[in-house]
Structure formats: C-alpha cells, structure tokens
Amino acid sequence: MKVADPLPIRILTHNIRYATSAPFEGEEKWPVRRPKLVNELQFNTAHCSESFICLQEVLHQQLLDIISDLNGDQEAWDFVGVGRDDGHEAGEYSPILYRPDVWDLKVEKTVWLSKTPDRPSKSWDASSTRILTIAVFLHHSSRKTLVAMNTHLDDQGSKSRLEAAKIILEQIHLLTHQVPHTKRHPVFLAGDFNSEPTQEAYEEMTRHHSPMVDLLTLVPESQRYGDENTFSGFDPGTTRRKRIDFIFLSKGDFNGVMRGDDRKKNQDPWAANGYAVLPNKFEDGVYNSDHQAVCGDVSIV
C-alpha cells in the first residue's frame, strides 16, 4: 500500500493590534503600520502555497485592507471569520486567511467563548466578547483534510480564559469524534491566549489528557528561530515581555506525541519542521504591532 507523501504547511499567527485612533506612546496608527504588517505576511507565506494566516484583533476595515494588499490585482487570498460583536462585521475578528486555489473550505463556524456559545456574548469575568473561529479545509491536490482554529482570549479575566480553553477543547473533541471509527483529521489551533505557560489557559490546553501540544515543545531549542517571548508592547522600557501567542497541534493518540518509529505506530498526524518568533520592528523604529508573529512549519503525515 502506497503511503501518501507528507503535506508541508506554514502556519503564521499574529495579533496585529486593532486600528486605534488613540495610539499608545511608541505606537503608529494603522496607515503607517499597514504596509509593514502586510510585507511580513507576504514574505513569510510566499514560498508555501499551503500557508494559513491566523490574525487577532482585526477590525473589519483592517481585514479588507490586508486582503486587498495581499491580493493586488489577483484573488489569491480569502478569509473565514466574523466580527465578534454581532457575528457579522462589528468588533474584532479572529480570521483565518487561506488560498482558495489550494484549499477548499468545507465547513466554517464561529463559537463564542461564553455560557451561550451560539451567539455574541461574554461570561464569567471577561472584559470583552471572545470568539473561536473554526474552519475545515480540503487540500485540492492531495485530498487531505484538516481543521483550523484561531482565537483570542480575554486579557483581563482569568476565569474566562480557563473556561474558554475548556470550550475550545470541547469543540476539538466534537469535531474529531463526529464519525466514530474513522480517521481523525489533524487540527491546529493558533492565537493570542493572553496566558503565559504557567497560567490557566495554557495549562489547560497542555494537560496530560489534552488532545493538543504546543508546537514549540516539538522543535529542539537549537532549531528555533528568533525570540521566545511574543508580546513586546510599544515601549520596551516599560513593557514586560511575555510569551502568550501559540500554535498548538493535535496529538495522534490524544495522549502523547511520538517521534521516529513510535510516531507511525500512534499515527501522529503532524510532523514539526520549524518554529520561529518573528521581529516586529526594524531600523526605522516602527512596530508593526505590539505582538510578534509566531510562525510554524509543519507537515500532515
């Protein structure tokens, strides 16, 4: 029986900072940051047509700007996602950008991270409405399917972050157990969790029983590129840098990710090929955001 070739994929996740009219000290307004942010996205996805871009804190006009700039006179990129405030265009999006010529969108869904996940709402101690964007894609040429997820957890409420992580894990369980005794599709989850590795949401996502694993932990430290922390703020003199942006991958046996020959036995759906935290400022001193992008190279095996 012929074994299918691995399918290389690049996942880039970035909280781009919403287009505020009252910027912080050290922050430029969106028209200045826009071309620098788009250049980052273009350069880092140019050589992998299977790339996904997961963004957070994106207002509707920002999303239109980014899609327009990425496409130019073509229609290479499209997106999945809605504004969190009304399920349409109001409020921040957590969109997933993809190339329709490469991926066929089969399912799209938005879940509100609250006690009423089917409609715009917030619960517990959340300061803002929060969402999970879900999409199921079929790769045109290989016919491989994956589940993509993107989220942005609350920056104030610890209880809401914990409960949001539980809702996300429940959604993963539902998606991967809809048809019993069939192959579980690989899942990736990207986003700004506003939770450091020692805090509630990250710990919930990576507990022993969790179906997910942090991509960083699958790539040897000697092979990672860039910084470890992902939140920089706009003023390095006053901001405490933190690692709060992540890419998680589903495990093959939902108990542990194997390597080498053991991976085959446990049918781990992913191979981890690379991990990077990209710079968000260069010599001109302009930050493209107060977060740095996280970029992961993986393969469906």
N, C-alpha and C positions, 0 to 999 in steps of 0.2 A: 504494500500500500504506500503510495507516494505521500510524503509529508509536505504540507504546504510551506512555502518559504515565509520567514518572518516578515512582518509588515512594519517598516520603520515609521515612527510618528514623532513629531515635535509638539510639545505642549508648552505654551507660554502663558503665564498668568501675571496680571499686573493691575493693581489698584491705581487708577490714573489720576485720582483727585478730581472731584467734580468742579465744574466751571463756576467758581465763586466770583461774585462782584466785589467782595471784600477780602482780598488775599492776605495771608499772614506775612509777617516780615520775612523777606527772603523768597517769597513765592511770586512768580509771574502769573499774569492772567492767561486764560486758555489760548487766546490767539498767538501768544508767544510760545507757549509750551506745545501747542498742537503739532507743528511740523517736526519737532524733536521726538515727540512720542511716536508719531506715525513712522518716522525714519527707523526708529528702534524696531517696530513691528515688521516693517517691510524687510529690513536687512536680516532679521533673525528667522524669518519664515520663507525667504526667497528660494532656498535650495531644498526644501522639503514640501512638496505639494500637499502632503497629508497633514500639514500643521493645523493645530487648533489654537485659537487665541481666546483666552478667558479674561475678561476685564471686570473690574468692580468700580463702583461709584460713578457710573457713566450716566449723564443726563441725555435726554433724547437728542438734542441738537449735537452734542458731542459724538454720539453714536453715528448720526448721519454724516458728520464731518469725517470721522475715521473711515467709514465705509467708502465714502466718496474719494478720499485721498488714497486709500489702498487700491481702489479700482481704476482710478484715472479714467481713460476712455474705454475701459473694458468692464465686464461684470464678473470678475473673478471671485469676489468675496460676498458672502451673505451672513446673516446672523440669526440666532434664536434668542428670544428673551423679551420681557415686557418691563414696563415701569412698575416699580413695587407699590406705588401709592394707589393705583387704580386698576392694575392689570392690563394697562394699555400703554400710555406714553408719559404718565405723570410719575415723577420721582426717579430715583436712581435705578438703573438696570444692572444686572449681572449677566451680560450677554456672552454667548459662545459664538465666535466667528469661525467660519469654515468655508471651503471652496466647493460649491455645488457640482462642479465638473468632476470632483474627486469623490465626494461623499453624497449619498442620497439620504436626506432627512426622512426618517420613518415615523418618529414619534417626538413630540415636543410637549413639555409640561412645566408649569410653574407651581411650586409649593411654597406657601407662606409659612415661615418658621414660627408658628404660634399654636395656640389651642384650637384655632379654626384655620387649618392649612389650605382650605379650598377657596379662600377669599382674602382680600387685603386686610391685614390685621396685625396686631402685635400683642404679646402676652408677657407675663412674669415681670421682670424689671427692665425690659428692653426700652431703650430711649427712642428707637426708630423701628419702622417696619422693615423686616428682613425676609429675603426670599432665597429659594434654591431653584436654579434653572437646570432642567433635565432635558437631554436630547439623546435619541437613539439613532445611530448612523450606520448605513451600509456602505462599505467600500465598493465602488463600482467594479474595479478590475479583479480584486481578489475575492469578493463576496463575503469578506469578513465583517462582522458586526461588533460595534462597541457602544457603551453607554458613557456619555459625557455629562459631567455635573460641574456647576460653578456656583459659588456662594460668597456672601459677605456677612459675617456675624456681627453682632452688636458690640459697640465699643465701650458701653457703659455697664451693661447688665451681665454679671457672672452667671446668675441662674438661667437667664435666657440663652446664653451661649451653650451651657450644658444641655438644656432641653433641645436646643436647635441641633446639636450634634446627635442626640438620640433620634430626632425626627429624620435626619439625613441617613443615619444607619438603617432606620426602618424602611425608608424609601429604597435603599440599596437592596435590602432583603426582599422587598416586594418585587423589584424589577428582576432580580436574579432567581426568584423561585416561582415565577408566574406559570411556567410549564415544567412540571416535575420530570425528573429523569432525562432532561435534555441538557446539552452543554450550556454552561453559564457564560454569558457574554462578559468580556473584560470591561471593567469600569474604571474610569479615572475621575477624580474629584479635585478641583482646583479652587483656590480662593484666598481671601483675606479673612482669617479666623479671629483676629483680634485676641488671640490666645497664644501665649508662649508655650513651649514644650512642657513646662512644669505646671501649666494651668488646665482648667477644667475641660474645655472643648478638645484640645489636643490629646489630653489623657484619655478622654472617652473614645476618640477616633482610633487610638492606637492600643487600647487594652488587648489582652491576650485573646479575648473572644471576638474582637473586631474583625470584619472581613477586609479591612484596609490597612495599608502600610505606607509610611512616609517614604517617598522616593529617595530623599537624601540618605536614608539609612541603607539603601541598597547599592549606593555608589561609594566606593572607597574614598576616604578623605583625600588621598593623594591624586585622585582623578577628578575632583570637583574644581569648578572654576569660579572665581570671584569671591564675594563676601559670604559670610554666614548669615548675618542679620539682613532683614528685608525692609524694615521701616527706618527711614533716616530723618524724617521731618525736613523742614526747610532751613533750620538753623542748627548746624552741628554743634554749636557752643552750648545750646540749652536742651537739646533733644537726647533722650536715652534711646539708643538704637536697640531694636528688638527683632527677633525672628517670629513673625506672625503670619506670613504668607506661605502656603504649602501646595504641593501636589501629592495626592495620595493615589495609590494603585490598589486594585483588588488582588487578594491572595488567591492562589489556585485551590487550596483546600480549606480556605477560610480559617485556618489555624496557624499557619506559618508559611513564609515564603522560602522556597528551597532554591538551591543553586546547583549547577552542574547536573549530574545524572539524577539526583533526587528531584530536580525540577520536573523532569519528564514523568517520573512516577506520580507526582502530585498534580501534574497538568497545570502548572502555574501559567496564567495567560499572558504574563508580561515578562520581558527582559529589560532590565535597566541598563542603558548605554551611556548616560551622561547626565550631569546636573550642574546648573550654573545660577548664580545670582548676578544680574547684570547691573552695570553702573547707571545711575540716573542723573549724573552731572558730569560735564566735561570742562574744558579750559575756559569757556565763556561764562561759567558760573551759574548757568540756568538749570534748575532742576526740572526735569520733565514731569515729575511727580514727587510726593513725599514718601512714596514707596519705591522699591527697586523690583524689577521684574524677576520672576523665577522661571527658569527655562529648563525643561527636561526632555532628553532624548530617550525614547522607549521603543520597544517593538512588541507587536502582538505575535505570539509564538504558537 
